[in-house]
Amino acid sequence: MTAIDGNSAIKTAKPSPRSGVALPLGAHAKNTGGKKGRSGRPPNDLRAFLAALRCDPDVQKAFREALLDHNSRGFGVALRILAMYDDERPPEKRQIVGPVEIQVKIVREGRRVTSDAVQPLRLAGM
């Protein structure tokens, strides 16, 4: 469906059977890009608040107590946070380094298998 809005046409979805409203699709003037305050990067005020909270001795004491008490409700969360933000955590590997060897076995359906040999396949450049 197409509706005219000013000088341009707006493509809309099929009207809803419940409310009868036809939502516009794609880029249009009313597309705000998400709910305000719920999507995107956290605001700088929140980052500053969390940085100050991390420096608070009471918060550090509570975090340490949660880590040392295995029966605490916060033990798992505290351990996960510690593992995610550890300074000595190894960097993630994003590319394959060194030779890669892949073994391929071709099986045809409906035919008799005459050879079970597996041939190694080497990929160049990886």
ZISULRA-V483499 format. One record per residue. N is the residue number from 1. RES is the residue in three letters. PHI is phi in whole degrees, 0 to 359 (NA if undefined). PSI is psi as a letter, one per 30 degrees, with the letter a starting at -180 (* if undefined). Layout:
N/RES/PHI/PSI
N/RES/PHI/PSI
This chain:
1/MET/NA/l
2/THR/227/k
3/ALA/240/k
4/ILE/265/k
5/ASP/235/j
6/GLY/72/c
7/ASN/259/f
8/SER/240/l
9/ALA/268/k
10/ILE/244/k
11/LYS/280/k
12/THR/238/l
13/ALA/283/l
14/LYS/299/k
15/PRO/301/k
16/SER/293/k
17/PRO/292/f
18/ARG/281/e
19/SER/255/f
20/GLY/82/g
21/VAL/276/k
22/ALA/256/j
23/LEU/280/k
24/PRO/288/k
25/LEU/251/l
26/GLY/70/a
27/ALA/279/k
28/HIS/207/l
29/ALA/297/f
30/LYS/267/g
31/ASN/280/j
32/THR/272/f
33/GLY/85/g
34/GLY/134/l
35/LYS/284/k
36/LYS/295/k
37/GLY/82/f
38/ARG/247/f
39/SER/231/l
40/GLY/91/a
41/ARG/288/k
42/PRO/297/k
43/PRO/295/l
44/ASN/297/e
45/ASP/298/e
46/LEU/294/e
47/ARG/297/e
48/ALA/295/e
49/PHE/297/e
50/LEU/293/e
51/ALA/295/e
52/ALA/292/e
53/LEU/294/e
54/ARG/296/f
55/CYS/275/f
56/ASP/289/k
57/PRO/297/e
58/ASP/294/e
59/VAL/293/e
60/GLN/296/e
61/LYS/294/e
62/ALA/296/e
63/PHE/295/e
64/ARG/296/e
65/GLU/295/e
66/ALA/294/e
67/LEU/288/e
68/LEU/276/f
69/ASP/260/j
70/HIS/294/f
71/ASN/269/f
72/SER/289/k
73/ARG/294/e
74/GLY/270/g
75/PHE/298/e
76/GLY/296/e
77/VAL/294/e
78/ALA/297/e
79/LEU/294/e
80/ARG/295/e
81/ILE/297/e
82/LEU/298/e
83/ALA/290/e
84/MET/289/e
85/TYR/248/g
86/ASP/288/k
87/ASP/292/f
88/GLU/266/g
89/ARG/293/k
90/PRO/292/k
91/PRO/293/l
92/GLU/286/k
93/LYS/274/k
94/ARG/251/f
95/GLN/220/l
96/ILE/276/k
97/VAL/244/k
98/GLY/95/l
99/PRO/287/k
100/VAL/239/k
101/GLU/239/k
102/ILE/238/k
103/GLN/257/k
104/VAL/241/k
105/LYS/238/k
106/ILE/265/k
107/VAL/238/k
108/ARG/262/k
109/GLU/278/k
110/GLY/83/g
111/ARG/236/l
112/ARG/285/k
113/VAL/280/k
114/THR/259/f
115/SER/214/k
116/ASP/259/g
117/ALA/291/k
118/VAL/256/k
119/GLN/260/k
120/PRO/289/k
121/LEU/241/k
122/ARG/258/k
123/LEU/260/k
124/ALA/280/k
125/GLY/89/g
126/MET/245/*
